[in-house]
Amino acid sequence: MVENMYMVPKSEAQNPEEAIIVAIKHWWSQIRVVGGIEDLTFTVSDANSPISWFTRMAWATTQQFGCGVFSCENNQWSAVCHYSPGGNRFNEQIYEKGTPCSACPTAYNTCNTDKLCAPPGTAT
């Protein structure tokens, strides 16, 4: 299991739901901050880079994740997400580049509006 953690100022989020959205957007935005990924293999240099927050979320073989938010006394929210099985393994592919939703497992055979595999009956 791997995790992402982010401290969200309460001035940016009024409640736990808003705090987790701010945190997730922050982690996902790291792909743009570092200028993208040149190849899809996770390397040692990626481990200490902000891109590792993005890759934890984008790792193709992650099957489960859970998030929680805690209200801190310093006027911040602590947002944490755990991913399992954990990604960010050196010299392994983050995901396979190809046609979106072309290799979805049976349990996730719906392609949602973000072009990600999703369970049947979920919002598309």
N, CA and C of each residue as an Amber inpcrd file, in Angstrom:
protein
   372
   0.8470000  -1.1690000   0.0000000   0.0000000   0.0000000   0.0000000
   0.8980000   1.2390000   0.0000000   0.4730000   2.2540000  -0.7260000
   1.1560000   3.5510000  -0.7420000   0.1380000   4.6300000  -0.4040000
   0.6220000   5.8150000  -0.0640000  -0.3100000   6.8800000   0.3010000
   0.1430000   8.2300000  -0.2260000  -0.8450000   9.0940000  -0.4040000
  -0.6290000  10.5120000  -0.6590000  -1.1810000  11.2670000   0.5390000
  -0.5200000  12.3480000   0.9240000  -0.9980000  13.1920000   2.0090000
  -0.8330000  14.6530000   1.6040000  -1.8040000  15.4760000   1.9720000
  -1.7310000  16.8990000   1.6400000  -2.4370000  17.6940000   2.7310000
  -1.8250000  18.7740000   3.1590000  -2.4330000  19.6780000   4.1320000
  -3.1630000  20.7790000   3.3640000  -4.4620000  20.8700000   3.5820000
  -5.3040000  21.8330000   2.8720000  -5.7050000  22.9500000   3.8430000
  -5.3530000  24.1970000   3.5560000  -5.7900000  25.2980000   4.4230000
  -7.3170000  25.3830000   4.4450000  -7.8760000  25.6450000   5.6090000
  -9.3380000  25.7330000   5.7110000  -9.8890000  26.9180000   4.9260000
  -9.0370000  27.8550000   4.5450000  -9.4780000  28.9540000   3.6800000
  -9.7620000  28.4600000   2.2590000  -9.2310000  27.2790000   1.8900000
  -9.4590000  26.6980000   0.5610000 -10.5530000  25.6410000   0.5540000
 -10.9650000  25.1800000   1.7310000 -11.9790000  24.1240000   1.8140000
 -12.7760000  24.3090000   3.1000000 -14.0840000  24.3950000   2.9530000
 -14.9380000  24.6510000   4.1100000 -15.3130000  23.3920000   4.8850000
 -15.1490000  22.2140000   4.2560000 -15.5520000  20.9600000   4.8950000
 -14.6700000  19.8240000   4.3750000 -14.7710000  18.6270000   4.9800000
 -13.9160000  17.5110000   4.5550000 -14.0830000  17.1260000   3.0850000
 -15.3060000  17.1870000   2.5780000 -15.5390000  16.8320000   1.1750000
 -14.7830000  17.7690000   0.2430000 -14.8360000  19.0610000   0.5200000
 -14.0900000  20.0210000  -0.2960000 -12.5830000  19.8140000  -0.1340000
 -12.1500000  19.4710000   1.0720000 -10.7160000  19.2750000   1.3240000
 -10.1570000  18.1230000   0.5020000 -10.8850000  17.0200000   0.4100000
 -10.3660000  15.8780000  -0.3520000 -10.3390000  16.2060000  -1.8400000
 -11.3030000  16.9710000  -2.3160000 -11.3040000  17.3790000  -3.7270000
 -10.0940000  18.2680000  -4.0180000  -9.8040000  19.2110000  -3.1330000
  -8.6250000  20.0770000  -3.3070000  -7.3560000  19.2280000  -3.3360000
  -7.2470000  18.2790000  -2.4120000  -6.0520000  17.4270000  -2.3480000
  -5.8950000  16.5950000  -3.6180000  -6.9690000  15.9610000  -4.0600000
  -6.9070000  15.1200000  -5.2610000  -6.5220000  15.9550000  -6.4820000
  -7.1050000  17.1280000  -6.6160000  -6.7410000  17.9960000  -7.7410000
  -5.2720000  18.4030000  -7.6650000  -4.7740000  18.6420000  -6.4560000
  -3.3590000  18.9950000  -6.2880000  -2.4660000  17.8410000  -6.7410000
  -2.7400000  16.6310000  -6.2740000  -1.9120000  15.4790000  -6.6490000
  -1.9680000  15.2370000  -8.1530000  -3.1750000  15.2870000  -8.7260000
  -3.3400000  15.0060000 -10.1550000  -2.6520000  16.0670000 -11.0040000
  -2.6190000  17.3090000 -10.5360000  -2.0310000  18.4070000 -11.3190000
  -0.5150000  18.3060000 -11.4390000   0.1150000  17.4600000 -10.6620000
   1.5780000  17.3730000 -10.6970000   2.1040000  16.9250000 -12.0570000
   1.2970000  16.2460000 -12.8360000   1.7160000  15.8420000 -14.1880000
   2.0300000  17.0840000 -15.0220000   1.2610000  18.1580000 -14.8350000
   1.5050000  19.4030000 -15.5680000   2.6410000  20.2070000 -14.9420000
   2.7440000  20.1840000 -13.6310000   3.7770000  20.9490000 -12.9250000
   5.1720000  20.5240000 -13.3650000   5.3780000  19.2220000 -13.5190000
   6.7140000  18.7340000 -13.8970000   6.8760000  18.5810000 -15.4030000
   5.8400000  18.9300000 -16.1640000   5.9520000  18.8860000 -17.6210000
   5.6660000  17.5330000 -18.2390000   4.9690000  16.6760000 -17.5210000
   4.5840000  15.3810000 -18.0760000   5.5980000  14.2920000 -17.7860000
   5.3110000  13.1280000 -18.3140000   6.1760000  11.9650000 -18.1450000
   6.7290000  11.6150000 -19.5140000   8.0490000  11.5720000 -19.6350000
   8.6580000  11.2860000 -20.9330000   8.4310000   9.8510000 -21.3660000
   8.5790000   8.9120000 -20.4510000   8.1810000   7.5480000 -20.7760000
   7.3250000   7.0530000 -19.6270000   6.6680000   5.9610000 -19.8060000
   5.6900000   5.5080000 -18.8330000   6.2760000   4.5850000 -17.7750000
   7.5880000   4.5720000 -17.6360000   8.2490000   3.7350000 -16.6430000
   8.6000000   4.5780000 -15.4220000   8.2420000   4.0960000 -14.2510000
   8.5600000   4.7930000 -13.0050000  10.0280000   4.5650000 -12.6680000
  10.7570000   5.6430000 -12.4280000  12.2020000   5.5450000 -12.1950000
  12.5700000   6.0120000 -10.7860000  13.7990000   5.7750000 -10.4060000
  14.3000000   6.2140000  -9.1000000  14.1670000   7.7290000  -8.9630000
  14.4410000   8.4660000 -10.0300000  14.3470000   9.9310000  -9.9570000
  12.9040000  10.4060000  -9.7720000  11.9290000   9.6020000 -10.1840000
  10.5190000   9.9570000  -9.9760000  10.1170000   9.8530000  -8.5030000
  10.8030000   9.0050000  -7.7500000  10.4100000   8.7110000  -6.3720000
  10.4190000   9.9440000  -5.4740000  11.3570000  10.8380000  -5.6680000
  11.4560000  12.0330000  -4.8290000  10.9340000  13.2820000  -5.5190000
  10.1590000  13.0860000  -6.5520000   9.6000000  14.1860000  -7.3270000
   8.1010000  14.2980000  -7.0360000   7.5330000  15.4950000  -7.1500000
   6.0810000  15.6270000  -6.9880000   5.2810000  14.7520000  -7.9610000
   5.9100000  14.3130000  -9.0580000   5.1990000  13.4440000 -10.0050000
   4.7530000  12.1530000  -9.3260000   5.4250000  11.7660000  -8.2360000
   5.0620000  10.5200000  -7.5540000   3.6540000  10.5870000  -6.9690000
   3.1620000  11.7900000  -6.6480000   1.7810000  11.9130000  -6.1660000
   0.8140000  11.5680000  -7.2920000   1.1080000  12.0540000  -8.4970000
   0.2810000  11.7230000  -9.6610000   0.3360000  10.2290000  -9.9590000
   1.5480000   9.6640000  -9.9940000   1.6810000   8.2620000 -10.4020000
   1.0000000   7.3130000  -9.4270000   0.9620000   7.6570000  -8.1400000
   0.2240000   6.8100000  -7.1920000  -1.2440000   6.7250000  -7.5890000
  -1.8030000   7.8380000  -8.0670000  -3.2100000   7.8630000  -8.4670000
  -3.4300000   7.1940000  -9.8170000  -2.4660000   7.3110000 -10.7180000
  -2.6310000   6.8300000 -12.0930000  -2.1770000   5.3880000 -12.2960000
  -1.5630000   4.7630000 -11.2970000  -0.9910000   3.4240000 -11.4440000
  -2.0740000   2.4470000 -11.8870000  -1.8640000   1.8160000 -13.0320000
  -2.9010000   1.0070000 -13.6860000  -3.3590000  -0.1960000 -12.8750000
  -2.4820000  -0.8140000 -12.1090000  -2.8690000  -2.0480000 -11.4190000
  -3.4430000  -1.8160000 -10.0230000  -3.5920000  -0.5560000  -9.6180000
  -4.2460000  -0.2750000  -8.3350000  -5.6950000  -0.7290000  -8.4230000
  -6.1290000  -1.4870000  -7.4370000  -7.4910000  -2.0190000  -7.4410000
  -8.3820000  -1.3910000  -6.3830000  -7.7900000  -0.8670000  -5.3360000
  -8.5830000  -0.2870000  -4.2550000  -7.9120000   0.9890000  -3.7640000
  -8.7340000   1.9130000  -3.2920000  -8.1810000   3.0860000  -2.6270000
  -9.2010000   3.5910000  -1.6170000  -8.7050000   4.2840000  -0.6430000
  -9.5680000   4.8860000   0.3640000  -8.9620000   6.1970000   0.8120000
  -9.8230000   7.1420000   1.1460000  -9.3550000   8.4660000   1.5450000
 -10.0100000   8.8810000   2.8560000  -9.3120000   9.7040000   3.5990000
  -9.8410000  10.2530000   4.8350000  -9.3490000  11.6720000   5.0310000
 -10.1000000  12.4240000   5.8220000  -9.7480000  13.8150000   6.1010000
  -9.8860000  14.0500000   7.6030000  -8.9080000  14.7410000   8.1660000
  -8.9040000  15.0530000   9.5900000  -8.7820000  16.5620000   9.7620000
  -9.5720000  17.1180000  10.6640000  -9.4970000  18.5460000  10.9560000
  -8.3870000  18.7940000  11.9730000  -7.4070000  19.5980000  11.5840000
  -6.2670000  19.8960000  12.4570000  -6.4960000  21.2100000  13.1990000
  -5.8320000  21.3630000  14.3330000  -5.9760000  22.5750000  15.1390000
  -5.3100000  23.7930000  14.5080000  -4.4210000  23.5740000  13.5410000
  -3.6990000  24.6950000  12.9280000  -4.4480000  25.2850000  11.7350000
  -5.7800000  25.1510000  11.7450000  -6.6390000  25.7180000  10.7010000
  -6.3960000  25.0870000   9.3310000  -6.1020000  23.7840000   9.3530000
  -5.8960000  23.0320000   8.1210000  -6.6350000  21.7000000   8.2000000
  -6.8360000  21.1240000   7.0350000  -7.3280000  19.7590000   6.9080000
  -6.1480000  18.8810000   6.5100000  -6.0670000  17.6970000   7.0720000
  -5.0820000  16.7040000   6.6400000  -5.8230000  15.6820000   5.7880000
  -5.5050000  15.6360000   4.5000000  -6.1540000  14.7110000   3.5650000
  -5.1740000  13.6000000   3.2070000  -5.6330000  12.3520000   3.3100000
  -4.7850000  11.1930000   3.0430000  -5.5640000  10.1990000   2.1950000
  -4.9130000   9.6430000   1.1690000  -5.4910000   8.5460000   0.3870000
  -4.4980000   7.3880000   0.3620000  -5.0030000   6.1710000   0.5390000
  -4.1960000   4.9470000   0.4390000  -4.5900000   4.2110000  -0.8350000
  -3.6060000   3.6110000  -1.4980000  -3.8090000   2.8890000  -2.7570000
  -3.2590000   1.4770000  -2.6030000  -4.0390000   0.4810000  -3.0710000
  -3.6000000  -0.9120000  -2.9500000  -4.0090000  -1.6990000  -4.1900000
  -3.1840000  -2.5840000  -4.6960000  -1.7880000  -2.6860000  -4.2980000
  -1.0440000  -1.4170000  -4.7030000  -0.0450000  -1.0980000  -3.9360000
   0.6950000   0.1410000  -4.1560000   1.4880000   0.1270000  -5.4470000
   1.5280000   1.2590000  -6.1050000   2.3300000   1.4130000  -7.3160000
   3.6750000   2.0250000  -6.9850000   4.1640000   2.8280000  -7.9040000
   5.4590000   3.4960000  -7.7570000   6.5850000   2.4980000  -7.5150000
   6.5660000   1.4230000  -8.3010000   7.6290000   0.4170000  -8.2390000
   8.6410000   0.7250000  -9.3390000   9.9110000   0.7990000  -8.9490000
  10.9650000   1.1760000  -9.8870000  11.0080000   0.2510000 -11.0940000
  11.2060000   0.8680000 -12.2640000  11.3600000   0.1730000 -13.5450000
  10.1160000  -0.5930000 -13.9760000   8.9500000  -0.2040000 -13.4580000
   7.6820000  -0.7780000 -13.9110000   6.8630000   0.3110000 -14.5750000
   5.9870000  -0.1130000 -15.5090000   5.1330000   0.8420000 -16.2060000
   4.0570000   1.3780000 -15.2780000   3.7980000   2.6720000 -15.3840000
   2.7380000   3.3140000 -14.6220000   1.3900000   2.8710000 -15.1830000
   1.2630000   2.9290000 -16.4740000   0.0900000   2.4320000 -17.1910000
   0.5140000   2.1740000 -18.6240000  -0.3310000   1.4820000 -19.3530000
  -0.0360000   1.1740000 -20.7480000  -0.7200000   2.1990000 -21.6350000
   0.0320000   2.8300000 -22.5010000  -0.5290000   3.8170000 -23.4090000
  -1.2890000   3.0930000 -24.5130000  -2.4680000   3.5910000 -24.8130000
  -3.2640000   2.9660000 -25.8570000  -4.6300000   3.6120000 -25.9620000
  -5.5240000   2.9490000 -26.6490000  -6.8870000   3.4320000 -26.8100000
  -7.5910000   3.3800000 -25.4570000  -8.1900000   4.4920000 -25.0110000
  -8.8670000   4.4940000 -23.7160000  -9.9210000   3.3890000 -23.6130000
  -9.9480000   2.7430000 -22.4840000 -10.9350000   1.7120000 -22.1460000
 -10.8560000   0.4660000 -23.0210000  -9.7600000   0.2460000 -23.7100000
  -9.6560000  -0.9150000 -24.5980000  -9.2290000  -2.1870000 -23.8680000
  -8.8000000  -2.0710000 -22.6170000  -8.3490000  -3.2570000 -21.8750000
  -8.9910000  -3.3130000 -20.4900000 -10.2480000  -2.9040000 -20.4060000
 -10.9400000  -2.9000000 -19.1140000 -11.2370000  -4.3210000 -18.6580000
 -11.0490000  -4.6110000 -17.3510000 -11.4360000  -5.9300000 -16.8410000
 -12.9590000  -6.0620000 -16.8340000 -13.4540000  -7.2750000 -16.7770000
 -14.8910000  -7.5510000 -16.8550000 -15.6950000  -6.7400000 -15.8440000
 -15.2110000  -6.6340000 -14.6300000 -15.9520000  -5.9240000 -13.5830000
 -16.0030000  -4.4100000 -13.8040000 -15.1840000  -3.9020000 -14.7260000
 -15.1240000  -2.4650000 -15.0060000 -15.2460000  -2.2330000 -16.5030000
 -16.2990000  -2.7710000 -17.1060000 -16.4170000  -2.7660000 -18.5640000
 -17.1530000  -1.5550000 -19.1340000 -17.3460000  -0.5150000 -18.3430000
 -17.9650000   0.7180000 -18.8070000 -16.8800000   1.7860000 -18.9390000
 -16.9400000   2.5710000 -20.0080000 -15.9760000   3.6540000 -20.2060000
 -16.6510000   4.9630000 -19.7810000 -16.1260000   5.6090000 -18.7330000
 -16.7780000   6.8250000 -18.2500000 -16.3510000   8.0540000 -19.0610000
 -16.8780000   9.2050000 -18.6910000 -16.6130000  10.4260000 -19.4620000
 -15.1510000  10.8590000 -19.4160000 -14.4050000  10.3860000 -18.4170000
 -12.9710000  10.6860000 -18.3420000 -12.1350000   9.6620000 -19.0890000
 -12.8110000   8.7510000 -19.8010000 -12.1380000   7.6850000 -20.5630000
 -11.3840000   6.7290000 -19.6380000 -11.9980000   6.4420000 -18.4820000
 -11.4510000   5.4860000 -17.5310000 -12.4140000   4.3180000 -17.3830000
 -11.8930000   3.1280000 -17.1350000 -12.7250000   1.9520000 -16.9120000
 -13.5300000   2.1550000 -15.6320000 -14.8090000   1.7950000 -15.6860000
 -15.6910000   1.9760000 -14.5340000 -16.6530000   0.7960000 -14.4460000
 -17.1970000   0.5260000 -13.2510000 -18.1660000  -0.5620000 -13.1180000
 -19.4490000  -0.2380000 -13.8790000 -20.1740000  -1.2620000 -14.3470000
 -21.4500000  -1.0300000 -15.0270000 -22.4090000  -0.2700000 -14.1120000
 -23.2010000   0.6000000 -14.6860000 -24.1990000   1.3370000 -13.9300000
 -23.6860000   2.5970000 -13.2590000 -22.4080000   2.8900000 -13.4020000
 -21.8910000   4.1280000 -12.8150000 -22.0990000   5.2640000 -13.8000000
 -22.0230000   6.4680000 -13.2900000 -22.2220000   7.6430000 -14.1510000
 -21.2100000   7.6300000 -15.2910000 -21.7250000   7.8830000 -16.4850000
 -20.8370000   7.9010000 -17.6570000 -20.7970000   9.2720000 -18.2730000
